[in-house]
């Protein structure tokens, strides 16, 4: 039997088992519960390996066969972002489009440089000499909030709709922008700053971002026209699936941002006006249920994988200390990066009280940051930044994810 089918089967079985344990006993949001159970399971396997290493060897074999960066960024992310965008409140997002745009571009860039500079200084203080450009790379991979983590947790947190649209909208777009910023800095770090001009950077950034949005708009429009011309829910569901799979392949061939293309296509197909014009009631139900199932299945597998990634980490004491110190740095830099955009739009769009605080605490990091960290080379201090990223992500999902609902309720009570 094919090794990849066996590994996929094991991951699905573990996801089902851990998901059952969470729903039956822990009753945590799925993303939090699954990652927590997987980390506990992996630590138990570590402990068991002192007596019998069979399970640990099997788990290590599974992780070594999976290129997490490729699986998440090139495959899973397109499906997850399309599903997330499809179920996003388009009208609220339209009202909040300007702050969402500024948060996901200006906010990511400012946070990248603030985090990069702060981490560079902190690493110096704990006697870890790292080039500034590599710290900037870390700033780029940790700055985007993860829509996959955010979407699942905010639904249960009771965040006001106006604020949810900002956080979800920002998360959907800023990971695409964040990946482009990361790739741009990665090229500069690989080739040397002398080999790349400002025009090259602008061209790469512009092509990835605008090319991705244009491709997504085209895919969304084609899907709409095809679905409008027929009334067969089976084929219409397959059309949406073809748009995601075909669109991802085209985006990679054209070297444009597949995440931004999928977000744009999902927002167009999921738009209430287009839904009414192109889908019957039964088609709408089937399309929504199909993508909800895809979303839940891939989410469960993803967070089990994140939990298992603990096996590839190099746990040096100073790396863990650096990770723990970086947690408040990342939060502070996110808070600062949102100050100007929130100040610009506060009066015009009637922001809820403590928007900055809730967006800072509710801006979770997830699989995208780990996938990008795995893409670093050894010379870019991969082991160090992978541990720091993992510590920040685990804190983000387990601590911030569990308490963001309480923070929202606290703010509501004060108001």
KAHUWO-V19893 format. One record per residue. N is the residue number from 1. RES is the residue in one small letter. SS is DSSP state (hx for helix, st for strand, lp for the rest). OMEGA is omega in degrees with one decimal (NA if undefined). D_FIRST is the distance of its C-alpha to the first C-alpha in whole Angstrom. Layout:
n:N res:RES ss:SS omega:OMEGA d_first:D_FIRST
n:N res:RES ss:SS omega:OMEGA d_first:D_FIRST
//
This chain:
n:1 res:x ss:lp omega:-176.7 d_first:0
n:2 res:x ss:lp omega:-176.2 d_first:4
n:3 res:x ss:hx omega:-178.3 d_first:6
n:4 res:x ss:hx omega:175.9 d_first:9
n:5 res:x ss:hx omega:179.4 d_first:7
n:6 res:x ss:hx omega:-179.4 d_first:7
n:7 res:x ss:hx omega:177.8 d_first:11
n:8 res:x ss:hx omega:178.5 d_first:12
n:9 res:x ss:hx omega:-179.9 d_first:11
n:10 res:x ss:hx omega:-179.6 d_first:13
n:11 res:x ss:hx omega:179.3 d_first:16
n:12 res:x ss:hx omega:179.1 d_first:16
n:13 res:x ss:hx omega:177.8 d_first:17
n:14 res:x ss:hx omega:178.9 d_first:19
n:15 res:x ss:hx omega:179.4 d_first:21
n:16 res:x ss:hx omega:-179.1 d_first:22
n:17 res:x ss:hx omega:-178.9 d_first:23
n:18 res:x ss:hx omega:177.2 d_first:25
n:19 res:x ss:hx omega:178.6 d_first:26
n:20 res:x ss:hx omega:179.8 d_first:27
n:21 res:x ss:hx omega:-179.8 d_first:29
n:22 res:x ss:hx omega:-177.4 d_first:31
n:23 res:x ss:hx omega:-175.7 d_first:32
n:24 res:x ss:hx omega:-171.6 d_first:33
n:25 res:x ss:hx omega:-174.1 d_first:35
n:26 res:x ss:hx omega:179.4 d_first:35
n:27 res:x ss:lp omega:174.5 d_first:36
n:28 res:x ss:lp omega:170.2 d_first:36
n:29 res:x ss:lp omega:-171.7 d_first:35
n:30 res:x ss:hx omega:-177.4 d_first:31
n:31 res:x ss:hx omega:-179.1 d_first:31
n:32 res:x ss:hx omega:-177.1 d_first:33
n:33 res:x ss:hx omega:-177.5 d_first:31
n:34 res:x ss:hx omega:-178.9 d_first:28
n:35 res:x ss:hx omega:179.3 d_first:29
n:36 res:x ss:hx omega:-178.3 d_first:31
n:37 res:x ss:hx omega:-178.8 d_first:29
n:38 res:x ss:hx omega:178.7 d_first:26
n:39 res:x ss:hx omega:178.1 d_first:28
n:40 res:x ss:hx omega:179.1 d_first:30
n:41 res:x ss:hx omega:-178.9 d_first:26
n:42 res:x ss:hx omega:177.7 d_first:26
n:43 res:x ss:hx omega:177.0 d_first:29
n:44 res:x ss:hx omega:177.4 d_first:29
n:45 res:x ss:hx omega:175.6 d_first:26
n:46 res:x ss:hx omega:-178.7 d_first:28
n:47 res:x ss:hx omega:-179.3 d_first:31
n:48 res:x ss:hx omega:-176.1 d_first:28
n:49 res:x ss:lp omega:176.0 d_first:27
n:50 res:x ss:lp omega:178.9 d_first:31
n:51 res:x ss:lp omega:-179.8 d_first:30
n:52 res:x ss:lp omega:-173.0 d_first:26
n:53 res:x ss:lp omega:-175.0 d_first:24
n:54 res:x ss:hx omega:-178.3 d_first:21
n:55 res:x ss:hx omega:-179.9 d_first:20
n:56 res:x ss:hx omega:178.6 d_first:22
n:57 res:x ss:hx omega:179.4 d_first:20
n:58 res:x ss:hx omega:-179.7 d_first:16
n:59 res:x ss:hx omega:178.3 d_first:18
n:60 res:x ss:hx omega:179.2 d_first:19
n:61 res:x ss:hx omega:179.8 d_first:16
n:62 res:x ss:hx omega:-177.3 d_first:15
n:63 res:x ss:hx omega:-179.0 d_first:18
n:64 res:x ss:hx omega:180.0 d_first:18
n:65 res:x ss:hx omega:-174.8 d_first:15
n:66 res:x ss:lp omega:171.4 d_first:17
n:67 res:x ss:lp omega:-172.5 d_first:20
n:68 res:x ss:hx omega:-178.9 d_first:22
n:69 res:x ss:hx omega:-179.7 d_first:25
n:70 res:x ss:hx omega:-177.5 d_first:23
n:71 res:x ss:hx omega:-177.4 d_first:21
n:72 res:x ss:hx omega:-172.5 d_first:24
n:73 res:x ss:hx omega:-175.3 d_first:27
n:74 res:x ss:hx omega:-176.0 d_first:25
n:75 res:x ss:hx omega:-171.2 d_first:23
n:76 res:x ss:hx omega:-173.0 d_first:23
n:77 res:x ss:hx omega:-179.9 d_first:27
n:78 res:x ss:hx omega:179.4 d_first:28
n:79 res:x ss:hx omega:-176.7 d_first:27
n:80 res:x ss:hx omega:-179.7 d_first:28
n:81 res:x ss:hx omega:177.7 d_first:32
n:82 res:x ss:hx omega:179.9 d_first:32
n:83 res:x ss:hx omega:179.3 d_first:31
n:84 res:x ss:hx omega:-179.4 d_first:34
n:85 res:x ss:hx omega:-178.6 d_first:36
n:86 res:x ss:hx omega:-176.8 d_first:36
n:87 res:x ss:lp omega:178.1 d_first:37
n:88 res:x ss:lp omega:178.5 d_first:40
n:89 res:x ss:lp omega:-173.4 d_first:44
n:90 res:x ss:hx omega:-177.8 d_first:45
n:91 res:x ss:hx omega:177.3 d_first:48
n:92 res:x ss:hx omega:179.8 d_first:48
n:93 res:x ss:hx omega:179.2 d_first:46
n:94 res:x ss:hx omega:178.3 d_first:49
n:95 res:x ss:hx omega:-175.1 d_first:52
n:96 res:x ss:lp omega:-170.3 d_first:50
n:97 res:x ss:hx omega:-176.4 d_first:49
n:98 res:x ss:hx omega:175.4 d_first:51
n:99 res:x ss:hx omega:178.6 d_first:51
n:100 res:x ss:hx omega:179.6 d_first:47
n:101 res:x ss:hx omega:-178.4 d_first:47
n:102 res:x ss:hx omega:177.8 d_first:49
n:103 res:x ss:hx omega:-172.2 d_first:47
n:104 res:x ss:hx omega:176.7 d_first:44
n:105 res:x ss:hx omega:-180.0 d_first:46
n:106 res:x ss:hx omega:-178.2 d_first:49
n:107 res:x ss:hx omega:-179.6 d_first:48
n:108 res:x ss:hx omega:-179.3 d_first:44
n:109 res:x ss:hx omega:-179.9 d_first:46
n:110 res:x ss:hx omega:179.9 d_first:49
n:111 res:x ss:hx omega:178.8 d_first:47
n:112 res:x ss:hx omega:-177.4 d_first:45
n:113 res:x ss:hx omega:177.8 d_first:48
n:114 res:x ss:hx omega:179.3 d_first:49
n:115 res:x ss:hx omega:-179.9 d_first:46
n:116 res:x ss:hx omega:-178.7 d_first:46
n:117 res:x ss:hx omega:-178.1 d_first:50
n:118 res:x ss:hx omega:-179.3 d_first:50
n:119 res:x ss:hx omega:176.8 d_first:46
n:120 res:x ss:hx omega:-179.1 d_first:48
n:121 res:x ss:hx omega:-179.0 d_first:51
n:122 res:x ss:hx omega:179.7 d_first:49
n:123 res:x ss:hx omega:175.9 d_first:47
n:124 res:x ss:hx omega:-177.3 d_first:50
n:125 res:x ss:hx omega:179.5 d_first:52
n:126 res:x ss:lp omega:172.6 d_first:49
n:127 res:x ss:lp omega:173.1 d_first:50
n:128 res:x ss:lp omega:-177.4 d_first:46
n:129 res:x ss:lp omega:-179.3 d_first:47
n:130 res:x ss:lp omega:178.4 d_first:45
n:131 res:x ss:lp omega:-177.9 d_first:46
n:132 res:x ss:hx omega:-177.1 d_first:47
n:133 res:x ss:hx omega:178.1 d_first:45
n:134 res:x ss:hx omega:174.6 d_first:42
n:135 res:x ss:hx omega:175.9 d_first:43
n:136 res:x ss:hx omega:176.4 d_first:44
n:137 res:x ss:hx omega:177.0 d_first:40
n:138 res:x ss:hx omega:176.9 d_first:39
n:139 res:x ss:hx omega:-179.2 d_first:42
n:140 res:x ss:hx omega:-176.3 d_first:40
n:141 res:x ss:hx omega:-177.2 d_first:37
n:142 res:x ss:hx omega:-176.0 d_first:38
n:143 res:x ss:hx omega:-179.9 d_first:41
n:144 res:x ss:lp omega:173.1 d_first:39
n:145 res:x ss:lp omega:-172.2 d_first:38
n:146 res:x ss:lp omega:-177.4 d_first:35
n:147 res:x ss:hx omega:-177.0 d_first:35
n:148 res:x ss:hx omega:177.4 d_first:32
n:149 res:x ss:hx omega:-175.0 d_first:33
n:150 res:x ss:hx omega:-175.1 d_first:37
n:151 res:x ss:hx omega:-176.7 d_first:36
n:152 res:x ss:hx omega:-173.4 d_first:35
n:153 res:x ss:hx omega:-177.9 d_first:37
n:154 res:x ss:hx omega:179.5 d_first:40
n:155 res:x ss:hx omega:-178.0 d_first:40
n:156 res:x ss:hx omega:-173.0 d_first:40
n:157 res:x ss:hx omega:179.7 d_first:43
n:158 res:x ss:lp omega:179.0 d_first:46
n:159 res:x ss:lp omega:177.3 d_first:47
n:160 res:x ss:lp omega:-173.4 d_first:49
n:161 res:x ss:hx omega:-179.2 d_first:48
n:162 res:x ss:hx omega:-178.4 d_first:50
n:163 res:x ss:hx omega:177.8 d_first:49
n:164 res:x ss:hx omega:179.5 d_first:45
n:165 res:x ss:hx omega:179.5 d_first:45
n:166 res:x ss:hx omega:-175.9 d_first:46
n:167 res:x ss:hx omega:-179.2 d_first:44
n:168 res:x ss:hx omega:179.3 d_first:41
n:169 res:x ss:hx omega:178.1 d_first:42
n:170 res:x ss:hx omega:-178.6 d_first:43
n:171 res:x ss:hx omega:-179.6 d_first:39
n:172 res:x ss:hx omega:-176.4 d_first:37
n:173 res:x ss:hx omega:-170.8 d_first:39
n:174 res:x ss:hx omega:175.9 d_first:40
n:175 res:x ss:hx omega:175.0 d_first:36
n:176 res:x ss:hx omega:178.2 d_first:36
n:177 res:x ss:hx omega:-179.6 d_first:40
n:178 res:x ss:hx omega:178.1 d_first:39
n:179 res:x ss:hx omega:179.4 d_first:36
n:180 res:x ss:hx omega:178.0 d_first:38
n:181 res:x ss:hx omega:179.2 d_first:41
n:182 res:x ss:hx omega:-178.5 d_first:38
n:183 res:x ss:hx omega:179.0 d_first:37
n:184 res:x ss:hx omega:179.7 d_first:41
n:185 res:x ss:hx omega:178.1 d_first:41
n:186 res:x ss:hx omega:178.4 d_first:38
n:187 res:x ss:hx omega:178.9 d_first:40
n:188 res:x ss:hx omega:-179.6 d_first:43
n:189 res:x ss:hx omega:-177.6 d_first:42
n:190 res:x ss:hx omega:-174.1 d_first:40
n:191 res:x ss:hx omega:-174.9 d_first:42
n:192 res:x ss:lp omega:-174.2 d_first:45
n:193 res:x ss:hx omega:179.6 d_first:48
n:194 res:x ss:hx omega:-175.0 d_first:50
n:195 res:x ss:hx omega:-176.6 d_first:48
n:196 res:x ss:lp omega:179.3 d_first:47
n:197 res:x ss:lp omega:177.9 d_first:50
n:198 res:x ss:hx omega:179.8 d_first:51
n:199 res:x ss:hx omega:178.2 d_first:50
n:200 res:x ss:hx omega:179.5 d_first:47
n:201 res:x ss:hx omega:-179.4 d_first:46
n:202 res:x ss:hx omega:-179.2 d_first:47
n:203 res:x ss:hx omega:179.5 d_first:46
n:204 res:x ss:hx omega:-178.3 d_first:42
n:205 res:x ss:hx omega:-177.5 d_first:43
n:206 res:x ss:hx omega:-178.5 d_first:45
n:207 res:x ss:hx omega:-179.0 d_first:42
n:208 res:x ss:hx omega:-174.1 d_first:39
n:209 res:x ss:hx omega:-175.6 d_first:41
n:210 res:x ss:hx omega:176.1 d_first:43
n:211 res:x ss:hx omega:178.6 d_first:40
n:212 res:x ss:hx omega:-179.8 d_first:38
n:213 res:x ss:hx omega:178.6 d_first:40
n:214 res:x ss:hx omega:178.6 d_first:41
n:215 res:x ss:hx omega:179.0 d_first:38
n:216 res:x ss:hx omega:177.6 d_first:37
n:217 res:x ss:hx omega:179.6 d_first:41
n:218 res:x ss:hx omega:179.4 d_first:40
n:219 res:x ss:hx omega:178.6 d_first:36
n:220 res:x ss:hx omega:-179.3 d_first:38
n:221 res:x ss:hx omega:178.3 d_first:41
n:222 res:x ss:hx omega:179.4 d_first:39
n:223 res:x ss:hx omega:179.3 d_first:37
n:224 res:x ss:hx omega:-178.3 d_first:40
n:225 res:x ss:hx omega:-179.8 d_first:41
n:226 res:x ss:hx omega:-177.9 d_first:38
n:227 res:x ss:hx omega:179.9 d_first:38
n:228 res:x ss:hx omega:-173.2 d_first:42
n:229 res:x ss:lp omega:178.4 d_first:42
n:230 res:x ss:lp omega:174.4 d_first:40
n:231 res:x ss:lp omega:-179.5 d_first:40
n:232 res:x ss:lp omega:-170.3 d_first:36
n:233 res:x ss:hx omega:178.2 d_first:34
n:234 res:x ss:hx omega:-177.5 d_first:31
n:235 res:x ss:hx omega:-179.2 d_first:31
n:236 res:x ss:hx omega:174.3 d_first:33
n:237 res:x ss:hx omega:179.8 d_first:30
n:238 res:x ss:hx omega:177.8 d_first:28
n:239 res:x ss:hx omega:179.2 d_first:31
n:240 res:x ss:hx omega:178.1 d_first:31
n:241 res:x ss:hx omega:178.8 d_first:27
n:242 res:x ss:hx omega:179.3 d_first:28
n:243 res:x ss:hx omega:-178.8 d_first:31
n:244 res:x ss:hx omega:-176.4 d_first:28
n:245 res:x ss:hx omega:178.7 d_first:26
n:246 res:x ss:hx omega:-179.5 d_first:28
n:247 res:x ss:hx omega:179.2 d_first:30
n:248 res:x ss:hx omega:178.6 d_first:28
n:249 res:x ss:hx omega:-180.0 d_first:27
n:250 res:x ss:hx omega:-179.5 d_first:31
n:251 res:x ss:hx omega:179.6 d_first:32
n:252 res:x ss:hx omega:178.9 d_first:30
n:253 res:x ss:hx omega:-178.0 d_first:31
n:254 res:x ss:hx omega:-176.9 d_first:35
n:255 res:x ss:lp omega:172.5 d_first:35
n:256 res:x ss:lp omega:-173.8 d_first:36
n:257 res:x ss:lp omega:176.8 d_first:35
n:258 res:x ss:hx omega:178.1 d_first:32
n:259 res:x ss:hx omega:-179.2 d_first:33
n:260 res:x ss:hx omega:177.7 d_first:36
n:261 res:x ss:hx omega:-177.8 d_first:35
n:262 res:x ss:hx omega:177.2 d_first:33
n:263 res:x ss:hx omega:-178.9 d_first:36
n:264 res:x ss:hx omega:179.5 d_first:38
n:265 res:x ss:hx omega:179.8 d_first:37
n:266 res:x ss:hx omega:178.9 d_first:36
n:267 res:x ss:hx omega:180.0 d_first:39
n:268 res:x ss:hx omega:-178.6 d_first:41
n:269 res:x ss:hx omega:-177.5 d_first:38
n:270 res:x ss:hx omega:-179.9 d_first:39
n:271 res:x ss:lp omega:-176.3 d_first:43
n:272 res:x ss:hx omega:-178.7 d_first:45
n:273 res:x ss:hx omega:-178.8 d_first:47
n:274 res:x ss:hx omega:176.2 d_first:44
n:275 res:x ss:hx omega:-178.3 d_first:42
n:276 res:x ss:hx omega:-176.8 d_first:45
n:277 res:x ss:hx omega:-171.4 d_first:46
n:278 res:x ss:hx omega:-174.8 d_first:42
n:279 res:x ss:lp omega:170.0 d_first:41
n:280 res:x ss:lp omega:-178.2 d_first:42
n:281 res:x ss:hx omega:-179.1 d_first:42
n:282 res:x ss:hx omega:177.0 d_first:39
n:283 res:x ss:hx omega:-180.0 d_first:37
n:284 res:x ss:hx omega:179.3 d_first:38
n:285 res:x ss:hx omega:-177.9 d_first:36
n:286 res:x ss:hx omega:178.6 d_first:33
n:287 res:x ss:hx omega:-179.4 d_first:33
n:288 res:x ss:hx omega:-177.7 d_first:34
n:289 res:x ss:hx omega:179.1 d_first:31
n:290 res:x ss:hx omega:-176.4 d_first:28
n:291 res:x ss:hx omega:173.0 d_first:29
n:292 res:x ss:hx omega:179.5 d_first:30
n:293 res:x ss:hx omega:177.0 d_first:27
n:294 res:x ss:hx omega:-179.1 d_first:25
n:295 res:x ss:hx omega:-177.4 d_first:27
n:296 res:x ss:hx omega:-178.6 d_first:27
n:297 res:x ss:hx omega:-178.4 d_first:23
n:298 res:x ss:hx omega:176.8 d_first:23
n:299 res:x ss:hx omega:-178.4 d_first:26
n:300 res:x ss:hx omega:178.8 d_first:24
n:301 res:x ss:hx omega:-177.8 d_first:21
n:302 res:x ss:hx omega:-175.6 d_first:23
n:303 res:x ss:hx omega:169.6 d_first:26
n:304 res:x ss:hx omega:177.9 d_first:23
n:305 res:x ss:hx omega:179.0 d_first:22
n:306 res:x ss:hx omega:178.1 d_first:26
n:307 res:x ss:hx omega:-178.0 d_first:26
n:308 res:x ss:hx omega:-179.2 d_first:23
n:309 res:x ss:hx omega:177.3 d_first:25
n:310 res:x ss:hx omega:-177.9 d_first:27
n:311 res:x ss:hx omega:-176.3 d_first:25
n:312 res:x ss:hx omega:-176.7 d_first:26
n:313 res:x ss:lp omega:175.2 d_first:30
n:314 res:x ss:lp omega:-171.9 d_first:32
n:315 res:x ss:lp omega:169.1 d_first:35
n:316 res:x ss:lp omega:-177.0 d_first:38
n:317 res:x ss:hx omega:-177.4 d_first:41
n:318 res:x ss:hx omega:176.9 d_first:43
n:319 res:x ss:hx omega:179.8 d_first:40
n:320 res:x ss:hx omega:177.3 d_first:40
n:321 res:x ss:hx omega:178.1 d_first:43
n:322 res:x ss:hx omega:179.1 d_first:43
n:323 res:x ss:hx omega:-179.2 d_first:41
n:324 res:x ss:hx omega:178.1 d_first:43
n:325 res:x ss:hx omega:-176.1 d_first:46
n:326 res:x ss:hx omega:-178.3 d_first:44
n:327 res:x ss:hx omega:179.2 d_first:43
n:328 res:x ss:hx omega:178.6 d_first:47
n:329 res:x ss:hx omega:-179.2 d_first:47
n:330 res:x ss:hx omega:179.2 d_first:45
n:331 res:x ss:hx omega:-179.9 d_first:46
n:332 res:x ss:hx omega:-179.0 d_first:50
n:333 res:x ss:hx omega:175.7 d_first:49
n:334 res:x ss:hx omega:179.5 d_first:47
n:335 res:x ss:hx omega:-178.7 d_first:50
n:336 res:x ss:hx omega:-177.4 d_first:52
n:337 res:x ss:hx omega:-179.8 d_first:50
n:338 res:x ss:hx omega:-174.8 d_first:51
n:339 res:x ss:hx omega:-176.9 d_first:55
n:340 res:x ss:hx omega:178.6 d_first:56
n:341 res:x ss:hx omega:-179.9 d_first:54
n:342 res:x ss:hx omega:177.0 d_first:55
n:343 res:x ss:hx omega:-178.4 d_first:58
n:344 res:x ss:hx omega:-171.2 d_first:58
n:345 res:x ss:hx omega:-171.2 d_first:57
n:346 res:x ss:hx omega:-175.9 d_first:58
n:347 res:x ss:hx omega:-174.7 d_first:61
n:348 res:x ss:hx omega:-172.3 d_first:60
n:349 res:x ss:hx omega:173.0 d_first:57
n:350 res:x ss:lp omega:-179.7 d_first:58
n:351 res:x ss:lp omega:177.1 d_first:56
n:352 res:x ss:lp omega:179.5 d_first:55
n:353 res:x ss:lp omega:178.0 d_first:57
n:354 res:x ss:lp omega:178.7 d_first:55
n:355 res:x ss:hx omega:-176.8 d_first:52
n:356 res:x ss:hx omega:-179.0 d_first:52
n:357 res:x ss:hx omega:-178.5 d_first:51
n:358 res:x ss:hx omega:179.2 d_first:49
n:359 res:x ss:hx omega:177.9 d_first:47
n:360 res:x ss:hx omega:-177.7 d_first:47
n:361 res:x ss:hx omega:-179.4 d_first:45
n:362 res:x ss:hx omega:177.8 d_first:43
n:363 res:x ss:lp omega:-173.1 d_first:42
n:364 res:x ss:lp omega:172.6 d_first:38
n:365 res:x ss:lp omega:-176.3 d_first:36
n:366 res:x ss:lp omega:-173.1 d_first:32
n:367 res:x ss:hx omega:-177.4 d_first:29
n:368 res:x ss:hx omega:179.7 d_first:31
n:369 res:x ss:hx omega:179.5 d_first:33
n:370 res:x ss:hx omega:179.5 d_first:30
n:371 res:x ss:hx omega:179.5 d_first:28
n:372 res:x ss:hx omega:178.3 d_first:31
n:373 res:x ss:hx omega:177.6 d_first:32
n:374 res:x ss:hx omega:180.0 d_first:29
n:375 res:x ss:lp omega:177.9 d_first:30
n:376 res:x ss:lp omega:176.7 d_first:33
n:377 res:x ss:lp omega:-179.4 d_first:33
n:378 res:x ss:hx omega:-179.6 d_first:34
n:379 res:x ss:hx omega:178.4 d_first:38
n:380 res:x ss:hx omega:179.2 d_first:38
n:381 res:x ss:lp omega:-177.2 d_first:38
n:382 res:x ss:hx omega:-176.2 d_first:34
n:383 res:x ss:hx omega:179.6 d_first:34
n:384 res:x ss:hx omega:-175.1 d_first:37
n:385 res:x ss:hx omega:176.6 d_first:37
n:386 res:x ss:hx omega:177.9 d_first:33
n:387 res:x ss:hx omega:179.2 d_first:35
n:388 res:x ss:hx omega:-179.6 d_first:37
n:389 res:x ss:hx omega:-178.2 d_first:35
n:390 res:x ss:hx omega:179.0 d_first:33
n:391 res:x ss:hx omega:179.5 d_first:36
n:392 res:x ss:hx omega:-178.1 d_first:38
n:393 res:x ss:hx omega:179.5 d_first:35
n:394 res:x ss:hx omega:176.8 d_first:35
n:395 res:x ss:hx omega:-177.5 d_first:38
n:396 res:x ss:hx omega:-175.0 d_first:38
n:397 res:x ss:hx omega:-175.7 d_first:36
n:398 res:x ss:hx omega:-176.1 d_first:37
n:399 res:x ss:hx omega:-179.7 d_first:40
n:400 res:x ss:hx omega:-178.5 d_first:41
n:401 res:x ss:hx omega:-178.8 d_first:39
n:402 res:x ss:hx omega:-173.1 d_first:40
n:403 res:x ss:hx omega:-177.4 d_first:44
n:404 res:x ss:hx omega:177.3 d_first:44
n:405 res:x ss:hx omega:179.0 d_first:45
n:406 res:x ss:hx omega:178.3 d_first:48
n:407 res:x ss:hx omega:179.3 d_first:49
n:408 res:x ss:hx omega:179.3 d_first:50
n:409 res:x ss:hx omega:179.0 d_first:51
n:410 res:x ss:hx omega:179.1 d_first:54
n:411 res:x ss:hx omega:178.6 d_first:55
n:412 res:x ss:hx omega:-179.9 d_first:55
n:413 res:x ss:hx omega:179.5 d_first:58
n:414 res:x ss:hx omega:-178.9 d_first:59
n:415 res:x ss:lp omega:NA d_first:60
//
